[in-house]
Amino acid sequence: MKPEHDAGAAPIFLFTDFGLPAPYVGQMKAAIHRTAPAVQVVDLCQDLTPFQPRPAAYLLAALVPYLPVGASVVAVVDPGVGTERRGLVLKGSGIRLIGPDNGLLAITGHRLVDATWAALPDPESDACATFHGRDWFAPAAAQLHTGQPQMLHDLGDIAPVGAPWPEDWAAVIYVDR
């Protein structure tokens, strides 16, 4: 299966609340490189407010228009890690986003042209229940980015979490330095 765009030219971006002093971002990059060693992995943002997917959703939607066509984003702000929630793939405007079904991708889904949603297959049985970013979302992103087959599922009648959130939200979502 060929990638939709030239995956060699477009990077995979990481958007998380992990923080850079910790090893978790590096572990996600390693998981991507196991599957896609030639793909550049770029830190889009790693210092999001921990465990707060809603403000992160609005920031992600503001950043996505500046990404190159063909890019993939692994987005992880996931206070519900280890619970029964879906992993999602959102595609539109030549961009692909992968992350948990907790509202993090919702605002971007409102704004992308021709947005389509799919559910990831469940994580592998040996995936760590507390690190789906490394063991589920990063490998799935690498596989999708390089055109390797994934068994994506239709969402059916269940809308992604955050789908009813308003397009704009009058709140401070990020304080820059």
C-alpha positions as CSV (number, residue, x, y, z in Angstrom):
1,M,0.0,0.0,0.0
2,K,1.4,3.4,-1.0
3,P,1.2,6.4,1.3
4,E,-1.3,9.1,0.3
5,H,1.5,11.6,0.1
6,D,5.3,11.5,-0.1
7,A,6.0,10.3,3.5
8,G,9.7,10.8,2.9
9,A,9.2,14.6,2.6
10,A,6.7,15.1,5.4
11,P,7.5,14.5,9.1
12,I,5.6,12.9,11.9
13,F,4.9,15.6,14.6
14,L,4.5,14.9,18.3
15,F,2.0,16.9,20.3
16,T,1.9,15.8,24.0
17,D,1.8,16.9,27.6
18,F,4.8,14.7,28.5
19,G,7.4,17.5,28.9
20,L,10.9,17.2,27.4
21,P,13.0,16.5,30.5
22,A,11.3,13.2,30.9
23,P,12.2,10.1,28.7
24,Y,8.7,9.6,27.3
25,V,9.0,11.7,24.2
26,G,12.2,9.9,23.3
27,Q,10.4,6.6,23.8
28,M,7.7,7.6,21.4
29,K,10.3,8.7,18.8
30,A,12.0,5.3,19.2
31,A,8.7,3.5,18.6
32,I,8.2,5.4,15.4
33,H,11.8,4.8,14.2
34,R,11.4,1.0,14.8
35,T,8.7,1.0,12.0
36,A,9.8,4.1,10.0
37,P,13.5,4.7,10.5
38,A,13.8,7.2,7.6
39,V,10.9,9.4,8.7
40,Q,11.8,12.7,10.5
41,V,10.0,13.1,13.8
42,V,9.5,16.7,15.0
43,D,8.4,18.0,18.4
44,L,5.3,20.2,17.7
45,C,4.7,20.8,21.4
46,Q,5.6,18.8,24.4
47,D,4.7,21.1,27.3
48,L,1.0,21.2,27.2
49,T,-1.0,21.4,30.5
50,P,-0.9,17.9,31.8
51,F,-4.2,15.9,31.6
52,Q,-6.2,18.7,30.0
53,P,-7.3,17.5,26.5
54,R,-9.8,20.3,25.9
55,P,-7.5,23.3,25.9
56,A,-4.9,21.2,24.0
57,A,-7.6,20.5,21.4
58,Y,-7.9,24.2,20.6
59,L,-4.2,24.8,20.5
60,L,-3.7,21.8,18.2
61,A,-6.4,23.1,15.8
62,A,-4.5,26.4,15.7
63,L,-1.2,24.7,14.8
64,V,-2.3,22.2,12.2
65,P,-2.8,24.7,9.3
66,Y,1.0,25.4,9.4
67,L,1.9,21.7,8.9
68,P,3.0,20.4,5.5
69,V,0.7,18.3,3.3
70,G,1.5,14.7,4.0
71,A,2.3,15.3,7.7
72,S,1.1,13.0,10.5
73,V,0.6,14.1,14.1
74,V,0.6,11.9,17.1
75,A,-1.4,13.8,19.7
76,V,-1.4,12.5,23.3
77,V,-2.9,14.3,26.2
78,D,-4.6,11.4,27.7
79,P,-5.9,11.4,31.3
80,G,-8.0,8.3,30.5
81,V,-5.0,6.1,29.4
82,G,-5.7,2.5,30.2
83,T,-9.4,2.9,30.1
84,E,-11.9,1.7,27.5
85,R,-11.7,4.5,24.9
86,R,-11.0,4.3,21.2
87,G,-7.9,5.3,19.4
88,L,-8.8,7.6,16.5
89,V,-7.4,8.6,13.1
90,L,-8.5,11.9,11.7
91,K,-7.7,12.8,8.1
92,G,-8.3,15.9,6.1
93,S,-6.6,18.7,4.2
94,G,-3.7,16.3,3.5
95,I,-2.9,15.8,7.2
96,R,-3.4,12.8,9.4
97,L,-3.8,12.9,13.2
98,I,-3.7,9.9,15.6
99,G,-4.7,10.0,19.2
100,P,-7.2,9.1,21.9
101,D,-10.9,9.6,21.7
102,N,-11.1,12.1,24.5
103,G,-11.8,15.4,22.6
104,L,-8.1,16.1,21.7
105,L,-8.8,15.9,18.0
106,A,-12.3,17.3,18.0
107,I,-11.7,20.9,17.1
108,T,-9.2,20.0,14.4
109,G,-11.9,17.7,13.0
110,H,-14.3,20.7,12.9
111,R,-11.8,22.8,10.9
112,L,-10.2,20.4,8.4
113,V,-11.5,20.3,4.9
114,D,-13.1,16.9,4.0
115,A,-12.4,15.5,7.5
116,T,-12.9,11.8,7.9
117,W,-12.7,9.8,11.1
118,A,-11.7,6.1,11.7
119,A,-11.0,4.0,14.8
120,L,-7.7,2.3,15.3
121,P,-7.7,-1.4,16.0
122,D,-7.3,-2.2,19.7
123,P,-3.7,-2.1,21.0
124,E,-1.6,-5.2,20.9
125,S,-1.9,-7.4,24.0
126,D,1.6,-6.6,25.1
127,A,0.9,-2.8,25.0
128,C,1.5,-1.1,28.4
129,A,-1.9,0.0,29.8
130,T,-0.3,3.3,30.9
131,F,1.6,4.3,27.8
132,H,-0.6,4.1,24.8
133,G,1.3,6.9,23.2
134,R,4.4,4.7,22.8
135,D,2.8,1.3,22.4
136,W,-0.4,2.1,20.3
137,F,-0.5,5.6,18.8
138,A,3.2,6.1,17.7
139,P,3.4,2.7,15.9
140,A,0.1,3.2,14.3
141,A,1.2,6.6,13.1
142,A,4.4,5.2,11.6
143,Q,2.5,2.5,9.8
144,L,-0.1,4.8,8.4
145,H,2.5,7.4,7.5
146,T,4.6,4.9,5.5
147,G,1.6,3.2,3.8
148,Q,1.7,0.0,5.8
149,P,-1.7,-1.5,6.1
150,Q,-3.8,-0.9,9.2
151,M,-7.3,-2.3,9.8
152,L,-9.1,0.9,10.5
153,H,-12.7,0.7,11.6
154,D,-15.7,2.9,10.8
155,L,-16.8,5.0,13.8
156,G,-20.5,4.1,13.2
157,D,-23.0,6.3,14.9
158,I,-20.8,7.2,17.9
159,A,-19.4,10.7,17.4
160,P,-15.9,11.4,18.7
161,V,-15.7,12.8,22.2
162,G,-15.7,16.6,22.0
163,A,-17.6,16.7,18.7
164,P,-20.2,19.1,20.2
165,W,-17.6,21.5,21.6
166,P,-17.9,25.0,20.1
167,E,-15.5,26.0,17.3
168,D,-14.2,28.9,19.5
169,W,-13.7,28.9,23.3
170,A,-13.1,32.1,25.3
171,A,-10.4,30.7,27.6
172,V,-6.6,31.0,28.1
173,I,-5.3,27.7,26.6
174,Y,-1.6,28.3,26.5
175,V,0.8,30.8,28.0
176,D,4.0,31.3,26.0
177,R,7.3,32.1,27.4
